[in-house]
Amino acid sequence: MEVLGIDIGGSGIKGATVDTLTGTLTRERLRVPTPRPSSPGAVAAAVQAIVDHFSWTGPIGVTFPGVVLDGVIRTAANVDKSWIGVKGADLFGDQSVVLNDADAAGVAEMTFGAGRGRPGVVLMLTFGTGIGSALFVDGHLVPNTEFGHIEIRGKEAEHRASDRVREEEDLDWDEWAERVEEYLAHMRDLLSPTLIVVGGGVSKKAEKFLPHVHLGDTPVVPAELRNEAGIIGAAMAAVGAARLP
């Protein structure tokens, strides 16, 4: 089934049509900058521009960088705070499904990517404007974990080790890898995962930093779907909702 998936991030909004049986994009993705300020109305207009670009009239999946409960936005760490309390369907239409961005990426990776067929506890972390997280136990999602806000050295982890921090502080890859390793070691000690998957836009440059990250017996691998995972997971969520009676 072909569905439109849209991934809202702190710096960019990406969308594409997806074959949800294979987890592949059926048309080239479109990326537009996240508006400043990133108010609900401004972001909704950007999402509509993507919908219009694909001439899409069916169900859509939309990810959001924050906690989403029953389609309602509950937190907004890296976008405008006016999102809190907004019901996604009121902005994106009755055919839309809204979910946490890292959860969407994780579902895609567990279905089509690095986590496929992996039992036990699998943790996916997306490094971008912030740090998103998706936790799975024997393939089942524990939603809205938001582990990027765990405190490391007196700061939220995403304020020390996100890809945005790497760029803003002009850290070289080795320096950034040290921060990433410290954070991943903390998550390993908390959760004892059998696998950690590193996603987000920086995953396409995994060879620059992952060789410097060492967690003993806990494997750390890059996301196979790279930065398309959120789009694919969003589309999968829309399919699931479309099949509900």
C-alpha positions as CSV (number, residue, x, y, z in Angstrom):
1,M,0.0,0.0,0.0
2,E,1.3,3.5,-0.9
3,V,1.0,6.1,1.8
4,L,2.4,9.6,2.4
5,G,4.7,9.9,5.3
6,I,5.8,13.2,6.7
7,D,8.6,13.7,9.3
8,I,8.6,16.9,11.3
9,G,12.0,17.8,12.7
10,G,13.5,20.8,14.5
11,S,15.3,22.0,11.4
12,G,13.5,20.4,8.5
13,I,10.3,18.7,7.5
14,K,10.6,15.8,5.1
15,G,8.0,13.8,3.2
16,A,7.6,11.1,0.6
17,T,5.2,8.5,-0.6
18,V,6.1,5.0,0.7
19,D,5.5,1.4,-0.3
20,T,4.6,0.1,3.2
21,L,5.0,-3.5,2.1
22,T,8.7,-3.0,1.2
23,G,9.6,0.1,3.3
24,T,10.9,2.0,0.3
25,L,10.1,5.5,-1.0
26,T,8.2,5.4,-4.2
27,R,9.0,9.0,-5.1
28,E,11.9,11.3,-4.3
29,R,11.5,12.9,-0.9
30,L,10.8,16.6,-0.5
31,R,12.4,18.5,2.3
32,V,11.4,22.0,3.4
33,P,12.9,24.1,6.3
34,T,11.0,24.0,9.6
35,P,9.5,27.5,9.9
36,R,10.8,30.0,12.4
37,P,9.0,30.3,14.7
38,S,7.8,26.7,14.5
39,S,4.2,27.5,15.5
40,P,1.5,24.9,14.8
41,G,-0.1,27.0,12.0
42,A,3.3,27.7,10.3
43,V,4.3,24.0,10.4
44,A,0.8,22.9,9.3
45,A,1.2,25.1,6.2
46,A,4.6,23.5,5.5
47,V,3.1,20.1,5.8
48,Q,0.3,21.1,3.5
49,A,2.8,22.2,0.9
50,I,4.4,18.7,1.0
51,V,0.9,17.1,0.6
52,D,0.2,19.4,-2.4
53,H,3.6,18.6,-3.9
54,F,2.6,14.9,-4.0
55,S,-1.0,15.7,-5.0
56,W,-2.0,13.5,-2.1
57,T,-5.6,12.9,-1.0
58,G,-5.4,9.7,1.1
59,P,-4.3,9.0,4.7
60,I,-1.0,10.5,5.9
61,G,1.3,9.7,8.8
62,V,3.0,12.6,10.5
63,T,5.8,12.4,13.1
64,F,6.4,15.0,15.8
65,P,9.5,15.6,17.9
66,G,7.8,15.2,21.3
67,V,5.4,13.1,23.3
68,V,2.2,12.3,21.5
69,L,-0.7,10.7,23.5
70,D,-3.9,9.7,21.7
71,G,-3.0,12.1,18.9
72,V,-2.4,15.1,21.2
73,I,1.0,16.8,21.5
74,R,2.2,16.8,25.2
75,T,5.7,18.1,24.9
76,A,7.7,20.3,22.5
77,A,11.4,20.5,23.4
78,N,12.7,21.5,20.0
79,V,9.8,23.4,18.5
80,D,7.5,26.1,19.6
81,K,5.9,25.5,23.0
82,S,2.4,26.5,21.6
83,W,2.2,22.9,20.3
84,I,1.5,21.5,23.7
85,G,-2.1,20.5,23.9
86,V,-2.7,20.6,20.2
87,K,-4.6,17.7,18.6
88,G,-2.8,16.6,15.5
89,A,-6.0,15.8,13.5
90,D,-7.2,19.3,14.0
91,L,-4.1,20.6,12.1
92,F,-3.5,17.8,9.5
93,G,-7.0,16.5,8.9
94,D,-9.1,13.5,9.9
95,Q,-7.1,11.1,7.7
96,S,-3.9,11.9,9.5
97,V,-2.1,9.9,12.2
98,V,0.4,11.7,14.4
99,L,3.1,9.9,16.5
100,N,6.5,10.5,18.1
101,D,9.2,10.9,15.5
102,A,11.8,8.5,17.0
103,D,9.0,5.9,17.6
104,A,8.2,6.1,13.9
105,A,11.8,5.7,12.9
106,G,12.2,2.8,15.4
107,V,9.2,0.9,14.0
108,A,10.6,1.2,10.5
109,E,14.1,0.0,11.6
110,M,12.6,-2.9,13.5
111,T,10.5,-3.9,10.5
112,F,12.8,-3.2,7.5
113,G,16.2,-2.3,8.9
114,A,18.9,-3.0,11.5
115,G,16.5,-4.2,14.2
116,R,14.6,-6.7,12.0
117,G,14.1,-10.0,13.8
118,R,16.1,-8.9,16.9
119,P,14.6,-10.2,20.2
120,G,15.1,-8.8,23.6
121,V,15.6,-5.1,24.4
122,V,16.5,-2.9,21.4
123,L,17.1,0.8,21.7
124,M,17.1,3.2,18.8
125,L,18.4,6.7,19.3
126,T,18.1,9.4,16.6
127,F,20.7,12.2,16.7
128,G,19.7,15.5,15.1
129,T,18.4,18.8,16.5
130,G,17.9,16.8,19.7
131,I,18.1,13.1,20.6
132,G,15.0,11.0,20.1
133,S,14.6,7.5,21.4
134,A,12.5,4.4,20.7
135,L,12.6,1.3,22.9
136,F,11.5,-2.2,21.9
137,V,11.0,-5.3,24.0
138,D,10.8,-8.4,21.8
139,G,9.7,-6.2,19.0
140,H,7.0,-4.3,20.9
141,L,7.3,-0.6,21.2
142,V,7.4,1.2,24.5
143,P,6.2,4.6,23.2
144,N,7.3,8.1,24.1
145,T,10.4,7.3,26.0
146,E,12.2,10.6,25.3
147,F,15.5,9.4,26.7
148,G,17.3,12.4,25.1
149,H,16.3,14.3,28.2
150,I,18.1,12.1,30.7
151,E,20.7,14.2,32.5
152,I,24.4,13.7,31.9
153,R,27.0,15.8,33.7
154,G,24.3,18.2,34.8
155,K,22.8,18.7,31.4
156,E,20.1,17.0,29.3
157,A,21.9,14.5,27.1
158,E,20.7,16.2,23.9
159,H,22.2,19.4,25.1
160,R,25.6,17.7,25.2
161,A,25.5,15.1,22.5
162,S,23.0,15.9,19.7
163,D,24.2,16.5,16.2
164,R,23.2,20.2,16.5
165,V,25.6,20.5,19.5
166,R,28.4,18.9,17.5
167,E,27.9,21.6,14.8
168,E,27.3,24.5,17.2
169,E,30.4,23.8,19.3
170,D,32.4,22.8,16.2
171,L,33.4,19.5,17.8
172,D,35.5,17.1,15.7
173,W,34.2,13.6,15.2
174,D,36.5,12.1,17.9
175,E,35.3,14.7,20.5
176,W,31.7,14.2,19.6
177,A,32.1,10.4,19.7
178,E,33.4,10.6,23.3
179,R,30.1,12.4,24.3
180,V,28.0,9.9,22.4
181,E,29.8,7.0,24.0
182,E,29.3,8.4,27.5
183,Y,25.6,8.8,26.8
184,L,25.2,5.3,25.2
185,A,27.1,3.7,28.1
186,H,24.6,5.4,30.5
187,M,21.7,4.0,28.5
188,R,23.3,0.6,28.3
189,D,23.7,0.5,32.1
190,L,20.0,1.5,32.6
191,L,18.4,-0.8,30.0
192,S,20.8,-3.6,29.2
193,P,19.9,-3.6,25.5
194,T,20.9,-6.4,23.2
195,L,21.3,-3.8,20.4
196,I,21.6,-0.1,20.0
197,V,20.7,1.5,16.7
198,V,22.0,5.0,15.9
199,G,19.7,6.9,13.5
200,G,19.0,10.4,12.4
201,G,20.7,12.5,9.7
202,V,24.1,11.8,11.2
203,S,23.7,8.1,10.6
204,K,24.8,8.5,7.0
205,K,28.2,9.6,8.4
206,A,28.4,6.7,10.8
207,E,31.9,5.7,9.6
208,K,33.2,9.0,11.0
209,F,32.2,8.4,14.6
210,L,30.9,4.9,15.4
211,P,34.3,3.3,15.1
212,H,35.3,5.5,18.1
213,V,32.3,4.3,20.2
214,H,33.0,1.2,22.3
215,L,30.4,-0.4,24.6
216,G,31.9,-3.8,25.3
217,D,29.6,-6.6,24.4
218,T,26.7,-4.3,23.5
219,P,26.6,-3.9,19.7
220,V,26.0,-0.4,18.3
221,V,25.1,-0.2,14.6
222,P,23.9,2.6,12.3
223,A,20.3,2.7,11.1
224,E,20.0,1.0,7.8
225,L,17.2,3.3,6.6
226,R,19.2,6.3,7.6
227,N,17.2,9.5,7.7
228,E,14.3,8.1,5.8
229,A,13.2,5.9,8.7
230,G,10.9,8.5,10.2
231,I,9.1,9.0,6.9
232,I,8.7,5.2,6.5
233,G,7.5,4.7,10.0
234,A,5.0,7.5,9.7
235,A,3.5,5.9,6.6
236,M,3.3,2.6,8.4
237,A,1.3,4.2,11.2
238,A,-1.1,5.7,8.7
239,V,-1.7,2.3,7.1
240,G,-2.4,0.7,10.5
241,A,-5.0,3.4,11.4
242,A,-6.6,3.2,7.9
243,R,-7.3,-0.5,8.6
244,L,-9.0,0.1,11.8
245,P,-12.8,-0.5,11.7
